[in-house]
Structure formats: structure tokens, C-alpha cells
Amino acid sequence: MKGDVPVKGKPEPGPGARGPGGRDHDRAPAGPPAPIDDAVLRNYLADALSPEDSARVEKALRDSAELRARLEDVRNGRTDGQLHTLGAIWHRARLTCPSRQQLGSFLLDALDPELASYLQFHLEVIQCPFCQANLADLRAQSQAAAAKVSKTRQHRILQSSQHLLGSE
């Protein structure tokens, strides 16, 4: 209540007040954590667990050789076994892909020859679908802009010479 002195210099939490970690004080304490089964391990490998659950699994993995063996079995049994290879990570993050600006410069033939050679390799040999789609989009935009400029130029020429045609 107003005017009450807080205990030991700390305010008392009221309804809806949050404690450490943003948790409600009024919430009932959670039960024991769920056991770490294969589904939890699959979610751990897919990075689909909450930070608290990930920390709990990591601690359990440090403490249990049996759990580490189960994790390895789950990892080997996954259909996406290549998910955590270095190549898969580079591919997923597109670490070797050029920026859209570099692709535009490539389209205009305005790149350093070494970089242009790499981009040609990336597009034609590696056949990166992301970069090919980006380049196709840039080409379409370029062609649309060129067509608009050409049509505008034709219109200006026609209007500037219309008075020479007479009224016939």
C-alpha cells in the first residue's frame, strides 16, 4: 500500500510485476524439465529450442557420454545430414555470392577483370540459382528502363518535328 516501507530497501512486486529474466512473480513454478529425448536432440541440432532449453541440453551433453552418443546417433540418422557441413553453411549463408551492386556492375561490364572472371565462374560453372535470379532481375529492369527511354525519345522527336509535317 501507499506509504508502506519496502523490506530491506527493495520494492515489493505487485501483480504483473516481473522478476529476473522477465518472469511473472505470480506464475506457478514450472515442473521438472522434460527429459532429453531424440525429438529434443533433433530440435537442438536444428537450433529450434529456446535459449534455456539449449543451455540445459548443452550442460547435459557435457555431463553425459551416453547422451553425446545418442546425439551422434540422431545426427547420423537425420535426412538432412549435410546440414552442418562447412560447405552447407557457406551455401546457406551465401558467403561466396556477390552483392547485387556487383552483379549490376558485372552486367555493365564495369568490374575489375579478376572479379568479373570470378562472377562469370560463379554464374556459369557453379550456377548459383540465387545470383542467376538476381542477374535476371537486373537484366529485366535494365531492359525495361531502356525501352522506356527509347519510347520517350521517339515521342520527343515526333513532337519536335510535328510542326514540319503540316496540317494535312
N, C-alpha and C positions, 0 to 999 in steps of 0.2 A: 504494500500500500504506500501511498504518498507519505513521505516523512519517516518511513521505516529505515533503519540503518542497515546497510548490507553487511553480511557476515564476512569478516576478515577482509574488508575493503573491496569485495567483488560484488557486483550487482547480481541479484537473483534472476535466473532465467524465467521469463514469463511464458505464456502459451505461444507456441510458434517460434520461440527463440531457438537459435541454432547454436550448437556447441562446436567443439573442434571437428574439423572435417566437414562442416556444413550439415551435420545430422541434427534432427529434431530431438530435443530432450524428452519430449513426451512420448516418443515412439518406444514400443516394447523392444527389449533386447532381442537381437536375432538369435536364432537357434544355432546349433553347431554347423560349421560349413559342410557343404555337400562333399561326398567322397570324390576323390580324383579318379574318375573312370576314363575309358577310352574316348568318350564323347568330349569330356573336358580337355583331354590331351589334344584331340583334333582341333578344338576351338583355340587352344593355346598356340598350336602351330600356325593356325590361320590368323592369329592376332585378333581374335574375336572375343576375348574375355575382358572384363572390366579391369582396371589397374589393380584393384585389391585382389581379385581372383588370380591375375597373372603373377602377382607377388607371392601369393600363397602357393601356387604351383611351382614357381621357381625355388622357393625355400624348400618345398617337399622334394624337388628334384635334387637339390644339393645334399639333402639328408638321406636319400634312399637310392641305393644302387638298383634295387628291384624296379622302382618307378622309372629310373633312367632307361632301363632295359625295355620296359613297356612303352616308353616314349619312342624309342628307336623302332620297336615293332610297329607302332602306329604310324610313324613316319614312313617306314618301308611299305606299309600296306595302303598308303594313300594313292588315289588315282592321279593326283597332281604332284607326283613325286619330284618333278623338276622345278617345283615352285621356289625352292630356296637355293638353287644353284646360282653361282655368280653370274652366269650368262642370263638366267631368267630374271634376276634382279636388274641387270643392266638393260635388258629388253623392256621390262615393265616400267622402269623409270625413264626409258628413252634417253639414256645418258650419251649415246653416240649420235643422236638426232640433231640436225642443225636447227637454228631458230627460224621462225617464219621470215624474219628480215633477211637472213642469209639465203633462204630459198628464193626470196624476191630478187636479191642481188644476183643469184645464180641465173634466174630467168632473164635478167637484163644483161647477162654476161659481164658483170661488173665486180667479179671476185678475183682474189689472188689465184693464180693458176693452181697452186697446190691445194687450196681449199676447194676450188672448182672441181679438181680431179677427185678429191675425196667425196664431194657431194654426188658426182656422177657415179662413182662406185657405190655409194650408199643407196642411190635411187635405182640403178640398173642391175647391180650384181646382188646386193643384199635385198633389194626390192622391199624396202621398208614401207608397209602399207600406210602408216601414219604420214610419212613425208610425201609419198606419192599423192595422197589425197590432198595434202596441204598445197603441193605444187599445182595439182589440177585446179584447185580453187583459185589460186593466184593467177593461173593462165586464164581462167574464165573471167575473172574480174578485169584482167588486163584487156582481153578481147572486147568485153562489154564497154569498157571505157574508151577503147579505140573506135568502136562502132559509133558511140555517142559523139565523139569529137568529129568523126568523118561526116556524120549526118548534120551536125551543127555547121560545119564548114560548108557543105553543099548548100544548106539553107541560106547562109550569109552570102555566098556567091550569087545564088539565084536572086535574092532580094537586091543586091547591089547592082545587078545588071538588068533587072526587070524594066527599068525605065527606058532602056535601049531597045527593047522589043516593040515598043509602041502599044497602041490600044487595039490592034487588030486581033 
